Amino acid sequence: MFKQTPGIEGEPSMMFSRRRALMAAGAWSCAVGTAAAEPLQSLAPLPAKPPPYGHARSNRDFSASSNHPAATEAARRIRLQGGGVLDMYLAALAAAWVVDPANCSPFGRMQGVYSTGGGYDCLYAPTGIREEPGSTVPVPGNIAAYFALRQSDRLQLPLSTILAPARSVAVGGFRPSVGLRAAAQVSAADMQPDFRRIYLDDRGGVRARVRNPQLSHLLEVLGRAPDERAFWTELYQQRPGPWALETLLDNSPRSGPPRDLEVLGRDGRRYRLRTTANLETWGTWTLLGAAVIAHLQATGAITDLETAMEAYLLATILVLDRIPFSVGLLMPKSASPSVDIDVEAEGRAIAARVGLLLRAPPAELWAALAETYFPGEGSKTDDRNTNAFAIASDGDLLSFTTSLGPWFGSKRAWFGAGLAYSYAMKSQRLFEGQTHDVTEMSPLIIERDGLPWLAIGAAGSERIYGALTYLLFLKLSLGLPGDMAELMMKPRLFPKDGKVRIHRDMPQSVQRHLAERGFVLEPTEYDSRKHLGVVNLVEQVEQGLYRSGADPSSSGGAL
């Protein structure tokens, strides 16, 4: 079952009732914004590339978007059998374990926010840190989450039915995506031989068709086991795993209310953002980015597309620098990091600083940036991805993210699935009271004018934050027209490894402006190996009509 979470790791459980009362009183909620404004008339148009086939769809009553068409198809099949948003998500996630094994696994972690029946809740299922010298394999969170959701009576269908589409793909096989091919080839030398042979043939080439009967068997056991203990016990009787059995049963997922922020968009409409509130995710920092975006309207410094893009870039650098974990490496910057911040006040202060930097000459700008994490080699996180899911059904919305660390996690497998990787176990740089891994996951649900509007999530380490806040910037701060799936097809930029990673079709005027301001540009295509965050979203464009989008840099699928 679920444990209630205080959201702030290390806070004693007895404090939860006080913190929940503060939440109810609005301590974790604030409103940010200025008076509504017309879209910037001087804003040059941003081009939008046509969506790849299957990456943008409209559908009535239900919708889904994920990083692979097979995962999206699994969600569709379960919806047609009577499943709700959580059933659809668990089906899509299990299918992703099969077809996107470099980025997710049953032995990984998940975090999410969902709305069912008009109410909101979060699920926290991080991986647990073990005291195991020399090991990078943490305690899984995903399996416990499956059983907790089933035992909470939130599912409409039996687990065996929910997992059937994934089992079918694992047995029948699938063609590896471009992303999986690249990940398998890059990771092959470090992978355990039995694990490598699932994806590569004897000559080292990626198999034309991948089958995984071991993973199918695990899914079969997961579908029929009466509880989590029975699941692990049956597998251990066949093949002992790397964890002590009792340790596996001591990592129950937690639940709790989301943290929220209300902002006023340039269109004059009110948007309420809801995301995870715990320290192990970056939900709070995504809200801080949204607060900065809302306040940027008031600086008066954004007058054209060129300054708008520089403003977004500077805001991103300053917020990433504010986060109490190092970018990419996720090592704590202090002994007691916290998400207990005043989002509105800090957002206003950062926006004001952005306004000053926009007006500063290049020498002053770079003197200020030299005090941040940004200059230098960076953390090189292109092999670190996650898997995001956005799902809607009959007015309910869901955004979940899952990961297992770098591609294929610890490069070892058990029952055909990768074992997750713990950056904290590797570095041994823990903050006081830390028991779980911290990730950049930022699942997000947004209401517009009080009605469910958007479920959105992203993959890509620190680029998760960038992809989400960039789309919010285009919509809420600049007031660009079009649905969110269309905005996702526009060029982006992100501060990455001491440079500005930027799509080649970003207008040349923007690229010249940034170069003149001293930034080194790294142009890139819409490429899964050099992406700027992989987004999945579902938007309710009108009552009961959904528009879904899968990132153009991914092999994703929209329904």
N, C-alpha and C positions, 0 to 999 in steps of 0.2 A: 504494500500500500504506500501511499504518498506520505512523506514527512512534510510538515509545514516548515518553511524556510524563512529566516529573518532577512535573507538577501545579502547581508554583510557578513562575509566569511569570518569566523572567529568570534562573532557576537554570541554571548550565552543564550541558550534556548529560552531561558526565563524572560529574556528581554523581548521576545517576539510579540507578546500581547501588547506591550507598550508601543512597539513600533507599528503594529497593525492599527492601533488606535490613532497614531499619528497619521498614517496613510489615509484612514477614513476621514480625518479632519482636514486632509489636503496637504499635509507636509511633503508628500512625494508627488504632488501635482502642482503645476503652475501654468499660467497663461502668459504668452509672449507675443508681442506684435505691435505694429503701428497702424495708423489709419490705412485703409485700403488705397491702392494706387493703381493707376492705369498701367498696362504693360509698357515697358520702355520703348518709346517710339524710335529712338536712335539705335536700337539693337539690331545689328545685322543678323540675317537669318543663319541658323545652324543647319547644315545639310542633314538629311536623314537617309540612311541606306535602306533599301528594301529589305524586309525581314527575310531571312533564309526560310526555306520551305518548312512548315510545321512549327515555326517559332512565334507566331502570333495568330490567335484564334478568338472567335466569339462563340459563346454558348449560353443557352438559357438554363437556369436553375442550378447548374453546377459547373465547376471549372477547376483546372489544375495546371501547374507548371512545375517542371523539375529539370534536372540536368541531363536526363536521358529519356527518349520517347518510350522505352519499355517501362520505365517507372511511371510515367504519366498514363500509359495505357493500363497499367495495373490499377491505378486509382479509378480510372473510368469503369473498368470491369466490376470493381467492388461497389461503386456507386449504383450501377445498374442492378446489382443484387440486393440493394436496400441499405448499403452502408452509408454512414455519415462522414463528416470531415475527418474524424480521427481514424475511422476504419480505412478511409481512402489514403490517409497519410501513412499508416503502418504498412499498407500494401505497397505503396510507392517506395517507401524506405527499404523494405525487404527486397524488392526488385532492384533497387540501386545497389544493394550489397552484392548482387550477382553481376550487374552490367557495368558498374562504376567502382570496382574494388580498390582502385588506387586511392579513392577519396572517402570511402565509408565502409563500415564493417559492423557485424553484430557485436563485435568486441570494442566498439568505439563509444562515443559520447553524443548526447543530443541536448539541445535547449530549445524551448519554443514558447509561443504565446498563442492562445486560441480563444475564440468567442463562440460559445454554443448557447442557444436559447436566450441570447441577449446579455449573458454574463461573461466575464473575462477571467482567465486564469493562466498561470505559467507552469510549465513543467521543466524542472531542472534535473538532468541526469548526467552529471559530469563524470569523468573517469577519476578514480581514487588513486592517490599517491601511495605507493608501497615502500616500505623500508627493505629494499632488496638490492644490495650493492652490486653494481655492474649491470643491472637490468634497466631497460627503458619501458617495460610493459606494465601499464597501470591496470587497476581493477576496472572492468567494463561498466558502463552505465546503461547501455541500450537494452540489454536483455531484461534487466529489472524494470525498465520503463514499460516494456510490452506487458509484463504481468501486472504492473501497477495500474495501467490503463484498463486492462481487462477486469481486474478486481474492483475497480471504481465504478463499474456499470456504465461507463461512457461509450462503450462500443456497441454497435447494433448487430454484429455478426460474430460467429466463432473465429478464434484465431486461425484454425485450420483452413477456413474459407478465405480469410484475409491473406494468408500466405500462399495460397494455391497458385496465383499468377507467377510469383517469384520462383516457386518450385518448378513450374512448367518451363520457364526460361533456363533455369540451371540445368535441367535434364536435357531439354531439346537443343540448347546451345544458342549462341548469338554471335553476330559479327562485331568485333571490337571497334569502338569509336576511334576517331583520330586522336583524341585525348588519351584514351587507354593505351593505344599503340605507343605513343610518345612516352608515357609514364613507365610502361613495361620495359621499353628498351633502355631508358635512362637508369632504371632501378635494378635491372637484371643482375648485374655483378654482385649486388649486395643482398639479393633475395635468397632465402633458404631454398635448396634445390627442389624439394617437393612443391613448394609454393611457385617457384619459377616455371615449373613444367606445366602448370595449369594454363599459362598464357603464352609460353614460348615453346617452339618445337626443338628437336635435337640439334638443329643447325643454328639456333639462336634467333630465329625469325618469329614474329608474332603469328600465332595461329590464325588461320582464316576463319575458324569457328571455334569458340571457346565453350566447353562444357564443364560443369562443376558438380558432379554427383555427391561429393562430400558435403558441400554447402546445402544441397537439396536435402540430404539426410538431416542436417542440423535443423533446417526449417521444418521438416516433418516432426521432429522431436519437440520443437518450440510450439508447434500447432496443437499437439495432443497432450503435452505435459500438464498436469493439473495445477502446478504451481512452480515457482522458480526453483525451489530446492529439488523437486523431482526432475526438472530439466537438467540442472547441472549434475545431479547424481547419475542419471542415465548416461550422459556423455562421459563422465569420469570412469564409469564402469567399463566403457569401451576403450578410452584413451585418456590417461591423466593429463590435465592441463597445467599451465605454468603458475597457477594461483592456488593457495590453500582454499579449500571448499568453503570454509566458514567466512573467509575474507570476501568471497564473491557475494555472500548473503548479507554482508554488512555495508552495502553501498546502495541503499534504497533511494529512489528519486524523491525529490522534494517538490512541493507546490507552494504557490503564493500569488498574491495579486500583482499585476504588472505595475511598472512605473509609467507615469503618463505626463504628457506635456501638451498644452494647447497653444497653437500658434495661429496668427491671422495671416492668410495668404495675400498676395498682391491682388487677387481677384475679390477680396473682401469677404471670403468665406472662412469659416473657422474649421481648423483641422486639429483633431486630438490624436496624438501619437501614443501608442502603448507598446511597451517592450519589456524585456526581462530586467529585473531589478537587482539581480545578484552580482557579486563581485567576480564570479567566474566568467561572466560575459561582458561584452562591451555595449550592452543596451543603454546604460546611463550615458555613455560617451557619444552614442548616436543622437540621443536627445540633446546633449550639449551642442553638438554640431548643428542640429535643427534650430536651437535657440540662437546661435550665432547667425545662421542664415536669415532668421526672422528679423534680427536686429540690424543686419546689413542694409536693409531698406532705409533705415533711419540715418545712416551715416551720410547720405547724399553723395558718396564717392563713386557709386556705380552709375556711370553715365553712358557707357557703350559696351559692346560685347568684349572688347579687349580688357578693359578694367574689370568687368564682371568676372572674366576667367581668372585674372590675377587675384581678385578678391577671394574667389573660391579656393584657389591654390594656397594663399596665405592663411586663410581660415583653417584649412585642413592641416597644414603644418603646425599651427599653434595649438589646435585641439589635440593632435597626436602627441605633441610635446607635453601637454597637460596630463595625459593619461598616466597613471602611476605604475605602468609597466613599459619596459623598453619595446620599441617598435620592432616587430618581427620575432625577437627572441623571447618576449613576454617575461623577462626577469623583473622582479619587483624593484622599484626605485627607492623604496623605503621599507622599514620593518613592519609598518602597519598601513598598507594601502586601504583606501576606502572609497565607496561610491556615495557616501553621505555628503553630498555637495549641494549648493544652491545653484541649480541649473540656470535659472533666469538671470541671476546676478553675474555669474561667470560668463554666460553667453553674451551679455551686454558689454562686459569688460573686454572680451576677446574681439567682438565686432568693432569696438572703438579702436582697439589697437590695430586691427586690419585697416581701418580708415586712415590712421596715421601712416602706416607703412605704404599704403597706396600713393600717398602724397610725398613720401620721402624720396630723395635722390638715390640712385643705385648704391652708392657707397654706404649711406646710412641704412638702407634696406638690408644689405648683406652683413653689416655689423650686427644688426639685430638678429638675423637668421643664424649667424655664427653661434649665438647663445642657445640654439635649439639642437635637436637631434639631427636635423636634416642634412647639413653638409657632410660629405664623407662617402665612404664606400657603401654604407647601408647593410641590410641584413640578408639580402638574397633569398627571398622566400617564394620564388616561382614554382618550387616543387611542393608547396604547402597549400593544399586546397581543402575545401569542405564541400558539402552538398546541401543545397537549400531547396525547400519545398514551400509552395504557396498553393492553398487549396480553398475552395468555396463550395458550399452546398446549402441550398435553401436558406440563404441569409446568414449562415454560419461561416466564419473565416478562420484560417489557420496559417501560421508561419512558423516553420521549424528549420533548424539547421543541425547538421550532424558532421562529425569529422573523426579521423583517427590519427591526425598529425601529418607528417610528410607523406608523399606517395607511398602507399602500401605499409604505412605505419612503421613498425619495428622490423619490417621485411621478413617476418616469421609468420607462419600460419598454423591454425588449429582447426580441423574439420573444414579445410578449404577457404578459411576467412582470415584476413590479416589481423594480427595483434596490434592494438593501438600503440602509439608512441607518446611518452610523457616528457615534455621539455623540462619540467620541474625535476623529475627523477634524473634526467641527464645532467642538468646544470648543478643540482643540489643547492640552488639559490631559492630558498623558500622564505616567505614572509611569516611573521609570527602567527601560529595557529593554522597554517595552511594545510589542508587535507585533500584538496582536489586541484585538478589542472585548470588553469585559466586559459580561455580562448577568446578570439575576437568575434565570436558569434553575436549577431545582432538581429534576431527575428523581430519583425515589426508589423503591427496592424494599425491602420489609420481610419478614423471616422471623419467624415466631412459633414458639417452642419448637423451633427448628432446621429448620422446614419452610417452603417458600415460601408467603407469605400474601398480600401486597398489592403491586401496582404502581400508583403514583400520581404524577401531575404536575399542574401548574396553569399558567394563563396570567394575565397582568395586571401586568407590571412588578413593583413591590415587593409587590403584593398576592399574588404567587406564594408568597412566604414566609408571609404571613399565612394564606392559605387552607390550606396544608399543615399548619402548626403548630397551627392552630385545631382541625382534625379530630383530630390526634394528642392535643391537650389533652382533647377530649371523651372519647376512647377510653382513653388511657393514664393521664391524671391524674384525671379525674372518674369513669372507669369506667362511662360510660353504656352501656346495653345496645343491641342492634341491630347490623345489619351496617353497613359503611362507606357503602354507597349510601344507606341510611336516614339515617345521621348527616349526610350531605351535604345533606339536605333540611331541616336545622334552621337557624334564624336565626344569623347571624354578626355580628361587629363587627370593625372595623379602624381604626387611627389613620391618617387620610388628610387631608393638606393642613391641618393644624392643628385638625381636628375629629375626631369619632368617627363614621365611617360605619357605620350600624347598620341591619339589616333591621327594617322596621316591626313585624313580628310577634315581635320579641324581647320577652319579658315586660315589662310596664310597671314591675314592681318593679326590674328591672335598669336600665331607662332612668332612672327616678327616682333611683336610687342614684348613677349616674354623673353626672347633672346636679347632684346635691347635692355631689358631690366636685369640681365645677368644670369638668367636661368639656362642651364644646359638641357637641351631637348633630346629625348629618345623617342623618335617616331616609331609607331608600331601599327601593324594591321589588326584586324579583329581576329586574333590568334589565341587559341587556348593555352599556348606556351608562354605568351607575353601579354596576358590580358590585363584589364583594368578593373577586375571584379566581375564575377559571373552572377548575374541577377536573374531571379525568377519572381514573377509577380502575377497577381490576379486582381483586377479592378472591377468593381461593380459600377458600370457606366450609367445604368438606370435600374430601377427596381427589377430584380430577377434576371438581368442581362449582364453577363460577365465578359470581360476582355482580358485574355491572358497573354503573357509574353515570356519567352525564354531568351536569354542573352545571345546576341549575335556572335559572340566569341565562343560559344559552347556548342556541344552536340545535343542540346536540350530539346524538349518537346513541350508544346502548349496544347491545352484542350479547351 
